[in-house]
Amino acid sequence: MFRLLAMPAAVTPAVLSALFPGESCEFFAYTPLSEALPGPSAAATVVWTLGEWGAELLPVALALLALWLPRRFAVLGASMSAAVLVLGALTVVIPYTTPCGPQRGEWLLLLCYAAALTACLLDRGDRRPRRPARRATAAAWTAVLVIAVARDVAATMPVSSAADLGCRTDLTGTWALVQAHLSIAEAVGVWVGVAAVGAVLASGPAALSAAFVLLVPALYEPVAQLASSAPHGCSGLELVNWLYVAAAALGVAGALAARSRTAP
């Protein structure tokens, strides 16, 4: 039970980042070199980089523990949550200097990490038998996690041209707004969180729901194009994000494998 509570706590920071991405400021690209804007210190860069990746990978680590090492979930999960909590606290203490000014971590996110830590510690007192997931189920959901993390990393890489984004529809209005929100959700790790939740729920019917949710980023582009008749310069099949389709299919296969094990 408590491991199920730890997962939403670990995923909430990504959801909050997608819903409230923060405000941006404007600065001029023609600032003279003599007036170069100050950059972050080496310590701030290390702390913030580790903190951001630690927060995004915490759900993945907890999901892998639940799949492969459920008996070690409480101890290892609590240790990982504590490490992310410490890094998050350091981002509050050590500002990260940007052209927009110094930025500090959010206290609300620290509460999420603390909740995940507490849930992991409480899970230690759960005396119910803890068996690893069926190998087929664990392997399927591990592959789903790998795909989601790969897409997350790709979404955070620098983009030099429109071609780097792949084939996309020229959406407008509400369709374009949703498209932008889906891109932000991918970059901050929301789909990684969905995959992690599905992995923890692998032995229950709710895992199917998590697998089907991954079809949202997979099929949004072709569905939006058909509904809006927006122009595009590629075939319909190129609009489909096949990696997420594969992730959804693997999730469904893993969930069905888990159900076949528990069936009478």
DRENGUSE-335395 format. One line per 2 residues: their letters; for each residue x, y, z of N, C-alpha, C. Coordinates in nm, 2 decimals. Example, Ala and Ser with C-alpha at 12.3 -4.5 7.8 and 13.67 -1.06 7.14 Angstrom:
// DRENGUSE-335395
AS) 1.32 -0.57 0.78 1.23 -0.45 0.78 1.32 -0.33 0.78; 1.28 -0.22 0.71 1.37 -0.11 0.71 1.29 0.00 0.79
END
This chain:
// DRENGUSE-335395
MF) 0.08 -0.12 0.00 0.00 0.00 0.00 0.09 0.13 0.00; 0.19 0.13 0.09 0.27 0.25 0.10 0.35 0.28 -0.02
RL) 0.39 0.17 -0.09 0.47 0.19 -0.21 0.39 0.26 -0.32; 0.25 0.23 -0.31 0.16 0.30 -0.40 0.15 0.45 -0.37
LA) 0.16 0.48 -0.24 0.16 0.62 -0.20 0.29 0.69 -0.23; 0.40 0.62 -0.23 0.53 0.68 -0.25 0.54 0.72 -0.40
MP) 0.48 0.64 -0.49 0.49 0.68 -0.63 0.42 0.81 -0.67; 0.30 0.83 -0.63 0.24 0.96 -0.66 0.32 1.08 -0.60
AA) 0.37 1.06 -0.48 0.45 1.17 -0.42 0.58 1.19 -0.51; 0.64 1.09 -0.56 0.76 1.11 -0.65 0.73 1.16 -0.78
VT) 0.60 1.14 -0.83 0.56 1.19 -0.96 0.51 1.33 -0.96; 0.46 1.37 -0.85 0.39 1.50 -0.84 0.48 1.62 -0.88
PA) 0.61 1.62 -0.85 0.69 1.73 -0.90 0.69 1.75 -1.05; 0.69 1.64 -1.13 0.69 1.65 -1.27 0.55 1.70 -1.32
VL) 0.44 1.66 -1.25 0.31 1.71 -1.29 0.30 1.86 -1.26; 0.35 1.90 -1.15 0.34 2.04 -1.11 0.42 2.12 -1.21
SA) 0.54 2.07 -1.25 0.62 2.14 -1.35 0.55 2.16 -1.48; 0.47 2.06 -1.52 0.40 2.07 -1.64 0.28 2.16 -1.64
LF) 0.21 2.16 -1.52 0.10 2.25 -1.51 0.14 2.39 -1.48; 0.25 2.41 -1.41 0.29 2.55 -1.38 0.44 2.56 -1.41
PG) 0.47 2.57 -1.55 0.61 2.57 -1.59 0.69 2.69 -1.55; 0.62 2.79 -1.48 0.70 2.91 -1.44 0.70 3.02 -1.54
ES) 0.74 3.14 -1.50 0.74 3.25 -1.58 0.87 3.27 -1.65; 0.87 3.32 -1.77 0.99 3.35 -1.84 1.01 3.50 -1.85
CE) 1.14 3.54 -1.87 1.17 3.68 -1.88 1.23 3.70 -2.01; 1.23 3.82 -2.06 1.29 3.85 -2.19 1.43 3.92 -2.16
FF) 1.52 3.89 -2.25 1.65 3.96 -2.24 1.70 3.98 -2.39; 1.79 4.07 -2.41 1.83 4.11 -2.54 1.95 4.03 -2.58
AY) 1.95 3.98 -2.70 2.06 3.90 -2.75 2.18 3.99 -2.79; 2.16 4.12 -2.81 2.27 4.20 -2.85 2.34 4.27 -2.74
TP) 2.33 4.22 -2.62 2.40 4.27 -2.50 2.55 4.27 -2.53; 2.62 4.38 -2.52 2.77 4.38 -2.55 2.84 4.28 -2.46
LS) 2.95 4.23 -2.52 3.03 4.13 -2.44 3.09 4.19 -2.31; 3.11 4.32 -2.31 3.17 4.38 -2.19 3.06 4.38 -2.08
EA) 2.94 4.36 -2.12 2.83 4.36 -2.02 2.77 4.22 -2.01; 2.86 4.12 -2.02 2.81 3.98 -2.02 2.74 3.95 -1.89
LP) 2.63 3.88 -1.91 2.55 3.84 -1.79 2.62 3.73 -1.71; 2.61 3.74 -1.58 2.68 3.64 -1.50 2.61 3.51 -1.51
GP) 2.69 3.40 -1.50 2.64 3.27 -1.52 2.64 3.20 -1.38; 2.59 3.08 -1.37 2.58 3.01 -1.24 2.72 2.96 -1.20
SA) 2.74 2.95 -1.08 2.87 2.90 -1.03 2.88 2.75 -1.05; 3.00 2.69 -1.04 3.02 2.55 -1.06 2.94 2.47 -0.96
AA) 2.94 2.51 -0.84 2.87 2.44 -0.74 2.72 2.44 -0.77; 2.66 2.56 -0.81 2.52 2.56 -0.84 2.49 2.48 -0.96
TV) 2.58 2.47 -1.06 2.55 2.39 -1.18 2.54 2.24 -1.14; 2.64 2.20 -1.06 2.64 2.06 -1.01 2.51 2.02 -0.93
VW) 2.48 2.11 -0.83 2.37 2.08 -0.74 2.24 2.08 -0.82; 2.22 2.18 -0.91 2.09 2.19 -0.98 2.08 2.07 -1.08
TL) 2.19 2.04 -1.15 2.18 1.93 -1.25 2.15 1.80 -1.18; 2.22 1.77 -1.07 2.19 1.65 -1.00 2.05 1.65 -0.94
GE) 2.01 1.76 -0.89 1.88 1.77 -0.83 1.77 1.75 -0.93; 1.78 1.81 -1.05 1.68 1.79 -1.16 1.67 1.65 -1.20
WG) 1.79 1.59 -1.23 1.78 1.45 -1.28 1.75 1.35 -1.17; 1.79 1.38 -1.05 1.75 1.30 -0.94 1.59 1.30 -0.92
AE) 1.53 1.41 -0.93 1.39 1.42 -0.92 1.32 1.35 -1.03; 1.37 1.36 -1.15 1.30 1.29 -1.27 1.32 1.14 -1.26
LL) 1.44 1.10 -1.21 1.47 0.95 -1.21 1.42 0.88 -1.08; 1.38 0.96 -0.98 1.33 0.89 -0.86 1.21 0.80 -0.89
PV) 1.11 0.84 -0.96 1.00 0.75 -0.99 1.05 0.62 -1.06; 1.15 0.64 -1.15 1.20 0.52 -1.22 1.27 0.42 -1.13
AL) 1.35 0.48 -1.04 1.42 0.40 -0.94 1.32 0.32 -0.85; 1.22 0.39 -0.80 1.12 0.33 -0.72 1.04 0.22 -0.79
AL) 1.01 0.25 -0.92 0.94 0.15 -1.00 1.02 0.02 -1.02; 1.15 0.04 -1.05 1.24 -0.08 -1.07 1.25 -0.16 -0.94
LA) 1.26 -0.09 -0.83 1.26 -0.16 -0.70 1.14 -0.24 -0.68; 1.02 -0.18 -0.71 0.90 -0.26 -0.70 0.89 -0.38 -0.79
LW) 0.95 -0.37 -0.91 0.94 -0.48 -1.00 1.04 -0.59 -0.97; 1.16 -0.55 -0.94 1.27 -0.65 -0.93 1.31 -0.68 -0.78
LP) 1.30 -0.58 -0.69 1.35 -0.60 -0.56 1.25 -0.55 -0.46; 1.13 -0.61 -0.46 1.03 -0.55 -0.36 1.06 -0.57 -0.22
RR) 1.14 -0.67 -0.18 1.18 -0.68 -0.04 1.28 -0.57 0.00; 1.35 -0.51 -0.09 1.44 -0.40 -0.06 1.38 -0.26 -0.09
FA) 1.25 -0.26 -0.12 1.19 -0.14 -0.16 1.20 -0.03 -0.05; 1.17 -0.07 0.07 1.16 0.03 0.18 1.30 0.09 0.21
VL) 1.40 0.01 0.22 1.53 0.06 0.25 1.59 0.14 0.14; 1.60 0.08 0.02 1.66 0.15 -0.09 1.58 0.26 -0.14
GA) 1.44 0.25 -0.14 1.36 0.36 -0.18 1.37 0.48 -0.09; 1.38 0.45 0.04 1.39 0.56 0.14 1.53 0.63 0.12
SM) 1.63 0.55 0.09 1.77 0.61 0.07 1.77 0.70 -0.05; 1.71 0.66 -0.16 1.70 0.74 -0.28 1.62 0.86 -0.26
SA) 1.50 0.85 -0.19 1.42 0.96 -0.17 1.49 1.06 -0.08; 1.56 1.02 0.02 1.64 1.11 0.11 1.74 1.18 0.03
AV) 1.81 1.11 -0.06 1.91 1.18 -0.14 1.85 1.29 -0.23; 1.74 1.26 -0.29 1.67 1.36 -0.37 1.62 1.48 -0.29
LV) 1.58 1.45 -0.17 1.53 1.55 -0.08 1.64 1.64 -0.04; 1.76 1.59 -0.01 1.88 1.67 0.02 1.92 1.76 -0.09
LG) 1.92 1.70 -0.21 1.96 1.78 -0.33 1.85 1.89 -0.36; 1.73 1.86 -0.33 1.62 1.96 -0.35 1.64 2.07 -0.25
AL) 1.68 2.04 -0.13 1.70 2.14 -0.02 1.82 2.23 -0.06; 1.92 2.17 -0.12 2.04 2.25 -0.16 2.00 2.35 -0.27
TV) 1.90 2.31 -0.36 1.86 2.41 -0.46 1.79 2.53 -0.40; 1.73 2.51 -0.28 1.67 2.62 -0.21 1.77 2.71 -0.15
VI) 1.88 2.65 -0.11 1.99 2.73 -0.04 2.08 2.79 -0.14; 2.12 2.72 -0.25 2.21 2.76 -0.35 2.14 2.81 -0.47
PY) 2.13 2.94 -0.50 2.06 2.99 -0.62 2.13 2.96 -0.75; 2.05 2.95 -0.85 2.11 2.92 -0.99 2.09 3.05 -1.07
TT) 2.20 3.12 -1.10 2.20 3.25 -1.17 2.17 3.23 -1.32; 2.07 3.30 -1.37 2.03 3.30 -1.51 2.02 3.44 -1.56
PC) 2.00 3.46 -1.69 1.98 3.60 -1.74 1.85 3.67 -1.67; 1.76 3.58 -1.62 1.64 3.63 -1.56 1.67 3.66 -1.41
GP) 1.79 3.64 -1.36 1.82 3.66 -1.22 1.83 3.53 -1.14; 1.86 3.53 -1.02 1.88 3.41 -0.94 1.75 3.33 -0.92
QR) 1.76 3.20 -0.93 1.64 3.11 -0.91 1.67 3.02 -0.80; 1.56 2.99 -0.72 1.58 2.90 -0.61 1.48 2.78 -0.62
GE) 1.51 2.67 -0.56 1.41 2.56 -0.56 1.28 2.59 -0.49; 1.18 2.51 -0.51 1.05 2.53 -0.45 1.03 2.44 -0.33
WL) 0.98 2.50 -0.22 0.95 2.43 -0.10 0.85 2.32 -0.12; 0.75 2.35 -0.21 0.64 2.25 -0.23 0.70 2.12 -0.29
LL) 0.80 2.13 -0.37 0.86 2.01 -0.42 0.93 1.93 -0.31; 0.99 2.00 -0.22 1.05 1.93 -0.10 0.95 1.85 -0.02
LC) 0.83 1.90 -0.01 0.73 1.83 0.06 0.69 1.70 -0.02; 0.70 1.70 -0.15 0.67 1.58 -0.23 0.78 1.47 -0.20
YA) 0.91 1.52 -0.20 1.01 1.42 -0.17 1.01 1.37 -0.03; 0.97 1.46 0.06 0.95 1.41 0.20 0.84 1.31 0.22
AA) 0.73 1.33 0.14 0.62 1.24 0.14 0.66 1.10 0.09; 0.74 1.10 -0.02 0.79 0.98 -0.08 0.88 0.91 0.02
LT) 0.97 0.98 0.09 1.05 0.92 0.19 0.97 0.86 0.30; 0.87 0.93 0.35 0.79 0.88 0.46 0.72 0.75 0.42
AC) 0.66 0.75 0.30 0.59 0.64 0.25 0.68 0.51 0.24; 0.80 0.54 0.20 0.90 0.42 0.19 0.93 0.37 0.33
LL) 0.95 0.46 0.42 0.98 0.42 0.56 0.86 0.34 0.62; 0.74 0.39 0.59 0.62 0.32 0.64 0.60 0.18 0.58
DR) 0.65 0.17 0.45 0.63 0.04 0.38 0.71 -0.07 0.45; 0.81 -0.03 0.52 0.89 -0.13 0.59 0.81 -0.21 0.69
GD) 0.71 -0.15 0.75 0.63 -0.22 0.85 0.52 -0.30 0.79; 0.51 -0.30 0.65 0.40 -0.38 0.59 0.45 -0.53 0.59
RR) 0.38 -0.61 0.65 0.41 -0.75 0.67 0.36 -0.85 0.56; 0.29 -0.79 0.46 0.23 -0.88 0.36 0.35 -0.93 0.27
PR) 0.33 -1.05 0.22 0.43 -1.12 0.13 0.47 -1.03 0.01; 0.60 -1.02 -0.01 0.64 -0.93 -0.12 0.72 -1.02 -0.22
RP) 0.65 -1.05 -0.33 0.71 -1.13 -0.44 0.75 -1.04 -0.56; 0.86 -1.07 -0.62 0.89 -0.99 -0.74 0.79 -1.02 -0.85
AR) 0.77 -0.92 -0.93 0.68 -0.94 -1.04 0.72 -1.05 -1.14; 0.63 -1.11 -1.21 0.66 -1.21 -1.31 0.77 -1.15 -1.40
RA) 0.86 -1.24 -1.44 0.97 -1.19 -1.52 0.93 -1.12 -1.65; 0.83 -1.18 -1.71 0.78 -1.12 -1.84 0.72 -0.98 -1.81
TA) 0.64 -0.97 -1.70 0.59 -0.84 -1.66 0.69 -0.74 -1.63; 0.79 -0.78 -1.54 0.90 -0.69 -1.50 0.98 -0.64 -1.62
AA) 1.01 -0.74 -1.72 1.09 -0.70 -1.83 1.01 -0.60 -1.92; 0.88 -0.63 -1.94 0.80 -0.54 -2.02 0.79 -0.40 -1.97
WT) 0.77 -0.39 -1.84 0.76 -0.25 -1.78 0.89 -0.19 -1.77; 1.00 -0.26 -1.75 1.13 -0.20 -1.76 1.16 -0.14 -1.89
AV) 1.12 -0.21 -2.00 1.13 -0.16 -2.14 1.05 -0.03 -2.15; 0.93 -0.03 -2.10 0.85 0.09 -2.10 0.92 0.21 -2.03
LV) 0.98 0.18 -1.92 1.05 0.29 -1.85 1.17 0.34 -1.93; 1.24 0.24 -1.99 1.36 0.28 -2.08 1.32 0.37 -2.19
IA) 1.21 0.34 -2.26 1.16 0.42 -2.37 1.12 0.56 -2.32; 1.04 0.56 -2.21 1.00 0.69 -2.15 1.12 0.78 -2.11
VA) 1.22 0.72 -2.05 1.34 0.80 -2.01 1.41 0.85 -2.14; 1.42 0.76 -2.24 1.49 0.80 -2.36 1.42 0.92 -2.43
RD) 1.29 0.92 -2.43 1.22 1.03 -2.49 1.23 1.16 -2.40; 1.24 1.14 -2.27 1.26 1.25 -2.18 1.40 1.32 -2.21
VA) 1.50 1.23 -2.22 1.63 1.29 -2.25 1.64 1.36 -2.38; 1.57 1.30 -2.48 1.57 1.36 -2.62 1.50 1.49 -2.61
AT) 1.40 1.50 -2.53 1.32 1.63 -2.53 1.40 1.74 -2.46; 1.50 1.71 -2.38 1.57 1.81 -2.31 1.70 1.84 -2.38
MP) 1.73 1.78 -2.50 1.85 1.81 -2.57 1.83 1.94 -2.65; 1.94 2.01 -2.67 1.93 2.14 -2.75 1.88 2.11 -2.89
VS) 1.80 2.20 -2.94 1.74 2.19 -3.07 1.81 2.30 -3.16; 1.87 2.26 -3.27 1.94 2.36 -3.36 1.85 2.40 -3.48
SA) 1.75 2.32 -3.51 1.66 2.35 -3.63 1.53 2.28 -3.61; 1.43 2.32 -3.69 1.30 2.25 -3.68 1.31 2.11 -3.72
AD) 1.41 2.07 -3.80 1.42 1.93 -3.84 1.45 1.84 -3.72; 1.51 1.89 -3.62 1.55 1.81 -3.50 1.42 1.77 -3.42
LG) 1.31 1.84 -3.44 1.19 1.81 -3.37 1.11 1.70 -3.44; 1.16 1.66 -3.56 1.09 1.55 -3.64 0.97 1.61 -3.71
CR) 0.89 1.53 -3.77 0.78 1.57 -3.85 0.66 1.61 -3.76; 0.62 1.74 -3.77 0.51 1.79 -3.68 0.41 1.86 -3.77
TD) 0.29 1.87 -3.71 0.18 1.94 -3.78 0.18 2.08 -3.74; 0.15 2.17 -3.84 0.14 2.32 -3.81 0.01 2.35 -3.75
LT) -0.01 2.31 -3.62 -0.13 2.33 -3.55 -0.15 2.48 -3.51; -0.27 2.52 -3.49 -0.30 2.66 -3.44 -0.41 2.65 -3.34
GT) -0.42 2.76 -3.27 -0.53 2.77 -3.17 -0.51 2.67 -3.05; -0.62 2.62 -3.01 -0.62 2.53 -2.89 -0.54 2.40 -2.92
WA) -0.54 2.35 -3.05 -0.46 2.24 -3.08 -0.31 2.26 -3.06; -0.27 2.38 -3.10 -0.13 2.41 -3.08 -0.09 2.43 -2.93
LV) -0.19 2.48 -2.86 -0.17 2.50 -2.71 -0.15 2.36 -2.64; -0.24 2.27 -2.68 -0.23 2.14 -2.62 -0.10 2.07 -2.67
QA) -0.06 2.09 -2.79 0.07 2.04 -2.84 0.19 2.09 -2.76; 0.18 2.22 -2.73 0.29 2.28 -2.65 0.29 2.22 -2.51
HL) 0.18 2.20 -2.45 0.17 2.14 -2.31 0.22 2.00 -2.31; 0.19 1.92 -2.42 0.24 1.79 -2.43 0.39 1.78 -2.44
SI) 0.45 1.88 -2.51 0.59 1.88 -2.53 0.66 1.92 -2.39; 0.60 2.01 -2.32 0.65 2.04 -2.18 0.64 1.92 -2.09
AE) 0.52 1.85 -2.10 0.50 1.73 -2.02 0.61 1.63 -2.04; 0.65 1.61 -2.17 0.75 1.51 -2.20 0.89 1.56 -2.15
AV) 0.92 1.69 -2.16 1.05 1.74 -2.12 1.07 1.73 -1.97; 0.96 1.75 -1.89 0.97 1.75 -1.74 0.95 1.61 -1.68
GV) 0.92 1.51 -1.77 0.92 1.37 -1.72 0.78 1.32 -1.68; 0.67 1.38 -1.73 0.54 1.34 -1.69 0.51 1.20 -1.74
WV) 0.56 1.17 -1.87 0.53 1.03 -1.92 0.62 0.93 -1.86; 0.74 0.97 -1.81 0.82 0.88 -1.72 0.74 0.85 -1.60
GV) 0.68 0.95 -1.54 0.60 0.92 -1.42 0.48 0.83 -1.45; 0.42 0.84 -1.56 0.31 0.75 -1.60 0.36 0.61 -1.61
AA) 0.47 0.59 -1.68 0.53 0.46 -1.69 0.57 0.40 -1.56; 0.62 0.49 -1.47 0.66 0.44 -1.34 0.54 0.39 -1.26
VG) 0.43 0.47 -1.26 0.31 0.43 -1.19 0.26 0.30 -1.25; 0.26 0.28 -1.38 0.21 0.16 -1.44 0.30 0.04 -1.39
AV) 0.43 0.06 -1.38 0.52 -0.04 -1.34 0.49 -0.09 -1.19; 0.46 0.01 -1.11 0.43 -0.02 -0.97 0.29 -0.09 -0.96
LA) 0.20 -0.06 -1.05 0.07 -0.12 -1.05 0.06 -0.24 -1.14; 0.18 -0.30 -1.18 0.18 -0.40 -1.28 0.10 -0.52 -1.25
SG) 0.08 -0.55 -1.12 0.01 -0.67 -1.08 -0.14 -0.65 -1.07; -0.19 -0.52 -1.10 -0.33 -0.49 -1.09 -0.39 -0.44 -1.22
PA) -0.52 -0.44 -1.23 -0.58 -0.40 -1.36 -0.56 -0.25 -1.39; -0.52 -0.17 -1.29 -0.50 -0.03 -1.32 -0.38 0.00 -1.41
AL) -0.29 -0.10 -1.42 -0.17 -0.09 -1.50 -0.21 -0.07 -1.65; -0.32 -0.13 -1.69 -0.37 -0.11 -1.82 -0.40 0.03 -1.85
SA) -0.46 0.10 -1.75 -0.49 0.24 -1.77 -0.36 0.32 -1.80; -0.26 0.30 -1.72 -0.13 0.37 -1.74 -0.08 0.34 -1.88
AF) -0.09 0.22 -1.92 -0.04 0.19 -2.06 -0.11 0.26 -2.16; -0.24 0.27 -2.15 -0.33 0.34 -2.25 -0.30 0.49 -2.25
VL) -0.27 0.55 -2.13 -0.24 0.69 -2.12 -0.12 0.73 -2.21; -0.02 0.63 -2.23 0.09 0.66 -2.31 0.06 0.67 -2.46
LV) -0.07 0.64 -2.49 -0.11 0.66 -2.63 -0.14 0.81 -2.66; -0.15 0.89 -2.55 -0.18 1.03 -2.57 -0.07 1.10 -2.65
PA) 0.06 1.09 -2.60 0.17 1.15 -2.68 0.20 1.07 -2.80; 0.15 0.95 -2.81 0.18 0.87 -2.93 0.09 0.91 -3.05
LY) -0.03 0.94 -3.02 -0.13 0.96 -3.13 -0.19 1.10 -3.14; -0.14 1.19 -3.05 -0.20 1.33 -3.05 -0.18 1.40 -3.19
EP) -0.06 1.39 -3.24 -0.03 1.46 -3.37 -0.12 1.42 -3.48; -0.14 1.29 -3.51 -0.23 1.25 -3.62 -0.37 1.28 -3.59
VA) -0.42 1.26 -3.47 -0.56 1.29 -3.43 -0.58 1.44 -3.45; -0.49 1.53 -3.40 -0.51 1.67 -3.41 -0.51 1.71 -3.56
QL) -0.42 1.65 -3.64 -0.42 1.69 -3.78 -0.55 1.66 -3.85; -0.60 1.54 -3.82 -0.73 1.50 -3.88 -0.84 1.59 -3.84
AS) -0.84 1.62 -3.71 -0.95 1.70 -3.66 -0.95 1.85 -3.70; -0.83 1.90 -3.72 -0.81 2.04 -3.76 -0.78 2.07 -3.90
SA) -0.74 1.96 -3.98 -0.70 1.97 -4.12 -0.58 2.06 -4.13; -0.49 2.06 -4.03 -0.37 2.14 -4.03 -0.28 2.09 -4.14
PH) -0.20 2.18 -4.20 -0.10 2.14 -4.30 0.02 2.08 -4.24; 0.08 1.99 -4.32 0.20 1.92 -4.27 0.27 1.87 -4.39
GC) 0.40 1.85 -4.38 0.48 1.80 -4.49 0.53 1.66 -4.48; 0.46 1.58 -4.42 0.50 1.44 -4.40 0.38 1.35 -4.41
SG) 0.40 1.22 -4.42 0.29 1.12 -4.43 0.22 1.11 -4.29; 0.10 1.05 -4.30 0.03 1.03 -4.17 0.10 0.94 -4.07
LE) 0.16 0.84 -4.12 0.23 0.75 -4.03 0.35 0.81 -3.97; 0.41 0.91 -4.03 0.52 0.98 -3.97 0.48 1.07 -3.85
LV) 0.35 1.10 -3.85 0.30 1.18 -3.74 0.29 1.10 -3.61; 0.28 0.97 -3.62 0.26 0.89 -3.50 0.40 0.87 -3.43
NW) 0.40 0.89 -3.30 0.52 0.86 -3.22 0.52 0.72 -3.19; 0.60 0.64 -3.27 0.60 0.50 -3.26 0.66 0.45 -3.13
LY) 0.75 0.52 -3.08 0.82 0.48 -2.95 0.71 0.47 -2.84; 0.62 0.57 -2.83 0.52 0.56 -2.73 0.42 0.45 -2.76
VA) 0.39 0.43 -2.89 0.31 0.32 -2.93 0.37 0.19 -2.88; 0.50 0.17 -2.90 0.56 0.05 -2.85 0.56 0.04 -2.70
AA) 0.58 0.16 -2.63 0.57 0.16 -2.48 0.43 0.12 -2.44; 0.33 0.17 -2.50 0.19 0.13 -2.46 0.17 -0.02 -2.48
AL) 0.21 -0.07 -2.60 0.19 -0.21 -2.63 0.27 -0.30 -2.53; 0.39 -0.26 -2.49 0.46 -0.34 -2.39 0.39 -0.33 -2.25
GV) 0.34 -0.21 -2.22 0.27 -0.20 -2.09 0.15 -0.29 -2.09; 0.07 -0.29 -2.20 -0.05 -0.38 -2.20 -0.01 -0.53 -2.19
AG) 0.10 -0.56 -2.26 0.15 -0.70 -2.26 0.19 -0.74 -2.11; 0.26 -0.64 -2.05 0.31 -0.67 -1.91 0.19 -0.68 -1.82
AL) 0.09 -0.59 -1.83 -0.03 -0.60 -1.74 -0.10 -0.73 -1.76; -0.12 -0.77 -1.89 -0.19 -0.90 -1.91 -0.11 -1.02 -1.86
AA) 0.02 -1.01 -1.87 0.10 -1.12 -1.82 0.08 -1.13 -1.67; 0.08 -1.01 -1.60 0.06 -1.02 -1.46 -0.08 -1.07 -1.42
RS) -0.18 -1.04 -1.50 -0.31 -1.08 -1.47 -0.33 -1.23 -1.49; -0.25 -1.29 -1.59 -0.26 -1.43 -1.61 -0.20 -1.51 -1.50
RT) -0.10 -1.45 -1.43 -0.04 -1.51 -1.32 -0.13 -1.52 -1.20; -0.21 -1.42 -1.18 -0.30 -1.41 -1.06 -0.44 -1.48 -1.09
AP) -0.46 -1.51 -1.22 -0.59 -1.57 -1.25 -0.60 -1.71 -1.19; -0.72 -1.75 -1.14 -0.74 -1.88 -1.08 -0.72 -2.00 -1.18
END
